[in-house]
Amino acid sequence: MNIPSISKPRVVIIGAGFAGLSIAKKLKNENLQVVLIDKHNYHTFQPLLYQVATGGLEAGSIAYPIRKVIQEYKDFYFRLTTVKEIDTKNQKIISEIGELSYDYLVLATGSKTNFFGNKEIERNAMSMKTIPQSLNIRSLILENFEQAVLLTDEVEKNCLINFVLVGGGPTGVELAGALAEMKKAILQKDYPDLDIAKMQINLVQSGDRILNTMSEKSSDEAEKFLNNLGVKIWKNVRVTNYDGKTITTNSTLSFETSTVIWTAGVYGATISGLNSKAIIDKVERYKVNQFNQINEYENIFAIGDNCIMELPKFPQGHPMMAQPALQQGNLLAKNLVLLINKNPMIPFNYNDKGSMATIGRNLAVVDLPHYHFSGVFAWFVWMFVHLFSLIGFKNKAVVFLNWVYNYIRLDREGRLIIRPFKKKSFTTFTSDEV
């Protein structure tokens, strides 16, 4: 990998998401050599991927170059590659561009879409974990309408403008709200020769309520907001198969649609090489102690979505959200310095700052540790928090101006088919995931 060998301890960080960047930033002034590795050369602000998918934002406004983050940091290096294996015996990683030894290894590889072993759903449904995937969804949505205006068969036409979102978590709820707003304010003007009223937005949730990680009050209010926007919510329904045209479920309910967006679950993005005791199979996440050390490895750590720290308060691990990842990354930076200097490390204690979700214009729900609110004020809070969390002044400015423009004009000018998403046939899509 062409990394110089020096006398300083080498810390290798795999993954430049929220967790990976947070620890990298905190290590910038320490007496260490840090190597940051990612399969993309940019950091993605994942909470706003759904706005890229629905034309509200361009991809560049939620991405930031990794090299620009670390360019002023001494003894910091970035390498663009995918790590294939970890050789724990010889303390090195094996990647597509070569091998690299480490003194301390931090795995911040995040999570992947979980299709629960159903290969046909995985082949035909769309997932939304990366910018390329969001651009694919945007293209497919618009291509569906372009194709629908050419058809005379009402069944095929309705199939193209019937959207099914599987999973009632924040991503599914926010995407459903964005599609509903497109239907209400944009698509009827873009496609006057289509009966947009026939467009369906179906949100399918296997549990008994949407936003089940938030309070029941937030769940109920989010459901009310979505119902008012025309979204059909199907609870206690589990999707069992999707062949590219027909969705079957565990009930008599079925859907005819050419577009299924899968947001029903994630699992950890692990790397081979660690022993079986280090990984919890069902969720593919590393088992870590309160210092984020992976089970049976003193110098290998995992932070963020790819790890489980089993505590009495969090028996299933911490929520797979940005805040736990950021807090674990910040603390691990301190603990690495303490460990190197042979001092006791500090156990991780999650500071729950709350959770939130936006449903649409002037509609959001916010849960704080001791307070709940919804509506317009919650929507402004959601916007402020997400705007403040973006990396880079330019991105903050671009997103803010886009939001102001979209709010005033009731428009989303990012509905461009820049990279067409081609289908082999009406029922089978090709994959262009990166």
C-alpha positions in Angstrom: 0.0 0.0 0.0 3.1 2.2 0.0 2.7 3.4 3.6 6.1 4.4 5.1 7.3 2.5 8.2 8.0 4.8 11.1 8.6 4.3 14.8 5.1 5.5 15.8 2.4 3.0 16.5 0.2 2.4 13.4 -3.6 2.6 13.8 -5.5 1.2 10.8 -9.2 2.3 10.5 -11.4 0.5 8.0 -14.4 2.5 7.1 -15.0 6.3 6.8 -18.6 6.5 7.9 -19.7 8.4 11.0 -17.7 6.1 13.3 -14.5 5.9 11.3 -14.3 9.6 10.7 -15.1 10.5 14.3 -12.1 8.5 15.6 -9.9 9.7 12.8 -10.6 13.4 13.7 -9.9 12.8 17.4 -6.5 11.1 16.6 -5.2 14.0 14.5 -2.9 15.5 17.1 -1.7 12.2 18.7 1.7 10.7 18.3 0.5 8.0 15.9 0.5 7.0 12.3 -3.1 6.6 11.1 -4.2 4.8 7.9 -7.9 5.3 6.9 -9.3 2.9 4.4 -12.6 3.0 2.5 -14.1 1.6 -0.7 -15.2 5.1 -1.6 -13.2 8.3 -1.6 -16.0 10.2 0.1 -18.0 10.2 3.3 -21.8 9.8 2.8 -24.3 11.5 5.0 -26.7 8.6 5.0 -29.7 10.2 6.7 -30.3 12.3 3.6 -30.0 9.5 1.0 -33.8 9.4 0.6 -33.7 13.0 -0.6 -31.3 12.1 -3.3 -33.5 9.2 -4.3 -36.6 11.5 -4.6 -34.9 14.4 -6.3 -34.7 16.8 -3.4 -30.9 17.0 -3.3 -28.1 16.2 -5.6 -25.6 13.5 -4.6 -22.7 15.9 -4.2 -24.4 17.8 -1.5 -24.4 14.9 1.0 -20.9 13.6 0.1 -17.6 14.9 1.3 -14.0 14.0 0.1 -12.2 11.9 2.7 -8.8 13.2 1.7 -10.0 16.8 2.3 -11.0 15.9 5.9 -7.5 14.5 6.7 -5.3 16.7 4.4 -4.0 18.8 7.3 -3.4 15.9 9.6 0.2 14.8 10.2 1.1 11.2 9.5 -2.4 10.4 8.2 -2.9 8.4 5.0 -5.9 7.4 3.0 -6.2 4.3 0.7 -9.1 3.6 -1.6 -9.7 -0.1 -1.5 -11.8 -3.0 -0.2 -10.4 -5.1 2.6 -10.9 -8.8 2.0 -9.4 -10.4 5.0 -7.8 -9.8 8.4 -4.7 -11.9 9.2 -4.8 -11.7 13.0 -1.8 -14.0 13.5 0.6 -11.7 11.5 -1.4 -8.5 12.4 -2.0 -7.4 8.9 -5.0 -6.7 6.6 -5.3 -8.1 3.1 -7.0 -5.8 0.5 -7.4 -5.5 -3.2 -4.4 -3.3 -3.5 -2.1 -5.2 -1.1 -1.3 -5.9 2.5 -0.7 -3.7 5.4 0.5 -4.4 9.0 -1.2 -2.8 12.0 -0.5 -2.3 15.6 -4.1 -1.4 16.3 -7.0 -2.1 14.1 -10.4 -0.4 14.1 -13.3 -1.9 12.2 -15.9 0.8 11.3 -17.4 -0.9 8.3 -21.0 -0.1 9.1 -23.9 -2.2 7.9 -25.5 -3.8 4.9 -29.1 -4.3 3.8 -30.5 -7.5 5.2 -32.8 -9.5 2.9 -33.0 -12.3 5.5 -31.7 -14.9 3.0 -34.3 -14.4 0.3 -32.2 -14.2 -2.9 -35.2 -13.4 -5.2 -36.1 -10.4 -3.1 -32.5 -9.3 -3.1 -32.3 -9.7 -6.8 -35.4 -7.8 -7.7 -35.9 -5.2 -4.9 -34.0 -1.9 -4.5 -31.9 -1.1 -1.4 -30.8 2.4 -0.3 -27.5 2.3 1.7 -25.2 4.1 -0.7 -25.3 7.1 -3.1 -25.2 4.9 -6.2 -28.2 3.0 -4.9 -30.1 6.2 -4.2 -29.4 7.4 -7.8 -30.6 4.1 -9.1 -33.9 4.5 -7.2 -34.3 8.1 -8.5 -33.7 7.0 -12.1 -36.1 4.0 -11.7 -38.9 6.2 -10.3 -38.7 8.7 -13.1 -38.2 6.0 -15.8 -41.4 4.3 -14.5 -43.4 7.4 -15.2 -41.7 8.0 -18.6 -42.7 4.4 -19.5 -46.2 4.7 -18.0 -47.1 7.6 -20.4 -46.4 5.3 -23.3 -48.7 2.5 -22.2 -52.4 2.0 -22.9 -52.8 -1.1 -20.7 -54.1 0.1 -17.4 -52.8 -2.9 -15.4 -49.2 -2.4 -16.6 -49.4 1.3 -16.2 -50.6 1.0 -12.6 -47.9 -1.5 -11.9 -45.3 1.1 -12.9 -46.7 3.8 -10.6 -47.4 1.6 -7.7 -44.6 1.8 -5.1 -44.0 -0.5 -2.2 -41.6 0.3 0.6 -40.9 -2.6 2.9 -39.9 -1.6 6.4 -41.5 1.0 8.6 -38.3 2.4 10.2 -37.1 6.0 9.8 -35.8 5.4 6.2 -39.1 3.8 5.0 -41.2 6.5 6.7 -39.2 9.4 5.4 -39.1 7.9 1.9 -42.8 7.3 1.9 -43.4 10.9 2.9 -41.1 12.3 0.2 -42.9 10.2 -2.5 -46.2 11.4 -1.2 -45.1 15.0 -1.5 -43.9 14.4 -5.1 -47.3 12.9 -5.9 -49.1 15.9 -4.4 -47.1 18.8 -5.8 -44.8 17.7 -8.6 -45.8 14.7 -10.6 -49.2 15.9 -11.6 -47.6 18.9 -13.3 -44.8 16.9 -14.9 -47.1 14.2 -16.2 -50.4 15.9 -17.1 -51.3 13.0 -19.4 -51.2 10.5 -16.5 -53.8 10.0 -13.8 -51.5 10.6 -10.9 -54.3 10.0 -8.5 -53.9 6.3 -9.3 -50.3 6.3 -8.0 -50.0 4.2 -4.8 -47.5 4.5 -2.0 -47.6 1.4 0.2 -45.6 1.1 3.4 -45.4 -2.5 4.6 -44.3 -3.1 8.2 -43.9 -6.6 9.8 -44.6 -5.3 13.3 -47.6 -3.7 14.9 -46.4 -0.1 14.5 -44.1 2.0 12.4 -41.1 3.8 13.9 -41.0 1.0 16.5 -37.7 2.3 17.9 -39.3 5.6 18.9 -42.1 6.3 21.4 -45.6 5.0 20.8 -46.8 8.7 20.6 -44.3 9.4 17.8 -45.3 6.2 16.0 -49.0 7.1 16.2 -48.4 10.7 15.0 -46.2 9.6 12.1 -48.9 7.2 11.0 -51.5 9.9 11.1 -49.2 12.2 9.1 -48.6 9.6 6.5 -52.3 8.7 6.2 -53.1 12.3 5.6 -50.6 12.4 2.8 -52.2 9.4 1.2 -49.7 6.7 2.1 -51.3 3.3 2.7 -49.8 1.6 5.7 -49.9 -2.2 6.1 -49.0 -3.4 9.6 -48.3 -7.0 10.8 -47.6 -7.9 7.2 -44.4 -9.7 6.3 -43.2 -9.9 2.7 -42.3 -13.4 1.7 -41.3 -13.0 -1.9 -41.0 -10.6 -4.8 -40.4 -11.8 -8.4 -40.0 -8.4 -9.9 -43.7 -7.8 -10.5 -45.7 -9.5 -7.7 -45.2 -9.2 -4.0 -46.5 -12.1 -1.9 -46.9 -11.8 1.9 -47.7 -14.0 4.9 -51.3 -13.1 4.4 -53.7 -13.0 1.5 -52.5 -9.5 0.7 -50.4 -9.1 -2.4 -49.1 -6.2 -4.6 -48.5 -5.8 -8.3 -45.6 -3.4 -8.6 -42.4 -2.9 -10.6 -40.7 -1.0 -7.8 -40.0 -2.4 -4.3 -37.6 -0.4 -2.0 -36.4 -2.6 0.8 -35.7 -0.9 4.1 -36.7 -3.7 6.3 -33.4 -4.4 8.1 -29.7 -4.3 8.2 -26.8 -6.5 9.5 -23.2 -5.8 10.2 -20.7 -5.5 7.4 -18.0 -7.9 8.7 -14.6 -8.9 7.3 -13.4 -12.5 7.3 -10.4 -13.6 9.4 -11.6 -13.3 13.0 -12.6 -16.4 15.0 -16.2 -17.4 15.3 -16.5 -16.2 18.9 -15.9 -12.7 17.7 -19.1 -12.5 15.6 -22.8 -12.9 16.5 -24.1 -14.9 13.6 -27.7 -13.9 13.4 -26.9 -10.2 13.0 -23.3 -10.5 11.7 -22.0 -8.0 14.2 -18.8 -8.1 16.2 -19.2 -8.8 19.9 -17.3 -6.1 21.8 -16.7 -5.3 25.5 -17.3 -1.8 27.1 -14.0 -0.6 25.5 -15.1 -1.7 22.0 -12.5 -4.4 22.0 -13.6 -7.4 19.9 -14.0 -10.6 21.9 -10.5 -12.3 22.4 -8.6 -9.5 20.6 -6.8 -6.9 22.7 -5.7 -4.7 19.8 -8.7 -5.1 17.4 -11.8 -2.8 17.9 -15.2 -2.4 16.3 -17.3 0.7 16.5 -20.7 1.7 15.1 -23.3 -0.4 13.3 -21.0 -3.5 13.0 -20.7 -4.1 16.7 -22.8 -5.2 19.6 -22.0 -4.2 23.2 -24.3 -6.2 25.3 -25.2 -4.2 28.5 -28.2 -4.5 30.9 -29.7 -1.4 29.4 -28.9 -2.5 25.8 -29.1 -6.3 25.7 -29.3 -6.2 21.9 -26.6 -3.6 21.5 -26.9 0.1 21.0 -29.2 1.5 18.3 -27.7 1.3 14.8 -27.8 5.1 14.4 -25.2 7.9 14.0 -25.0 9.0 17.6 -23.7 5.7 19.1 -21.2 5.5 16.2 -20.0 9.0 16.8 -19.7 8.6 20.6 -17.9 5.3 20.3 -15.4 6.7 17.8 -14.7 9.8 20.0 -14.1 7.6 23.1 -12.1 5.0 21.4 -9.6 7.7 20.2 -9.0 8.5 23.9 -8.8 4.9 24.9 -6.3 4.0 22.2 -3.9 6.7 23.6 -4.5 5.4 27.1 -3.9 1.8 26.0 -0.7 2.7 24.2 0.5 4.5 27.3 -0.5 1.6 29.5 -3.2 3.4 31.3 -6.7 2.1 32.2 -9.3 2.7 29.5 -12.7 4.4 30.0 -15.8 2.2 29.6 -18.3 3.4 27.0 -21.5 5.0 28.3 -24.0 5.9 25.7 -25.5 9.4 26.0 -28.9 9.0 24.4 -29.7 12.4 22.8 -33.0 11.3 21.3 -34.2 10.3 17.9 -36.3 11.9 15.2 -37.9 11.4 11.8 -39.4 13.7 9.2 -42.5 12.8 7.3 -42.9 15.8 5.0 -43.3 19.5 4.8 -43.9 20.9 8.3 -44.2 17.3 9.6 -41.8 15.5 11.9 -41.6 13.7 15.2 -38.9 14.1 17.8 -38.2 12.0 20.9 -35.9 13.5 23.5 -35.0 11.6 26.7 -37.6 13.4 28.7 -39.7 15.2 26.1 -41.6 14.6 22.9 -43.0 16.9 20.3 -44.2 16.8 16.7 -45.3 19.0 13.8 -43.8 22.2 12.5 -41.4 22.8 15.4 -40.2 19.2 15.3 -39.6 19.7 11.5 -37.4 22.7 12.1 -35.5 20.9 14.8 -35.0 18.0 12.4 -33.7 20.3 9.7 -31.3 22.2 12.0 -29.8 19.0 13.4 -29.2 17.4 10.0 -27.9 20.6 8.5 -25.5 21.1 11.4 -24.3 17.5 11.1 -23.3 17.8 7.5 -19.5 18.0 6.8 -18.3 21.1 5.0 -19.6 24.6 4.7 -20.4 24.3 1.0 -22.6 21.2 1.6 -24.4 23.0 4.5 -25.0 26.0 2.3 -26.2 24.0 -0.8 -28.5 21.8 1.3 -30.0 24.8 3.1 -30.6 26.7 -0.2 -32.2 23.6 -1.7 -34.5 23.2 1.2 -35.5 26.9 1.1 -36.1 26.7 -2.6 -38.1 23.5 -2.3 -40.2 24.9 0.5 -41.1 28.1 -1.3 -41.6 26.6 -4.8 -43.0 23.2 -3.7 -40.6 21.7 -6.2 -37.7 19.2 -6.4 -35.5 20.1 -9.4 -33.1 17.2 -8.8 -35.5 14.8 -10.7 -33.0 14.0 -13.4 -32.2 10.7 -15.0 -28.4 11.2 -15.1 -27.5 7.5 -14.9 -30.3 5.4 -16.4 -31.2 2.2 -14.4 -31.8 -0.4 -17.0 -34.0 -3.5 -16.6 -33.5 -6.7 -18.4 -37.2 -7.1 -18.7 -40.4 -5.8 -17.0 -39.9 -8.3 -14.1 -36.1 -8.5 -13.7 -33.8 -5.5 -12.9 -30.1 -5.4 -13.4 -28.0 -4.3 -10.4 -25.7 -1.3 -10.6 -24.7 -1.3 -6.9 -21.2 -0.2 -5.9 
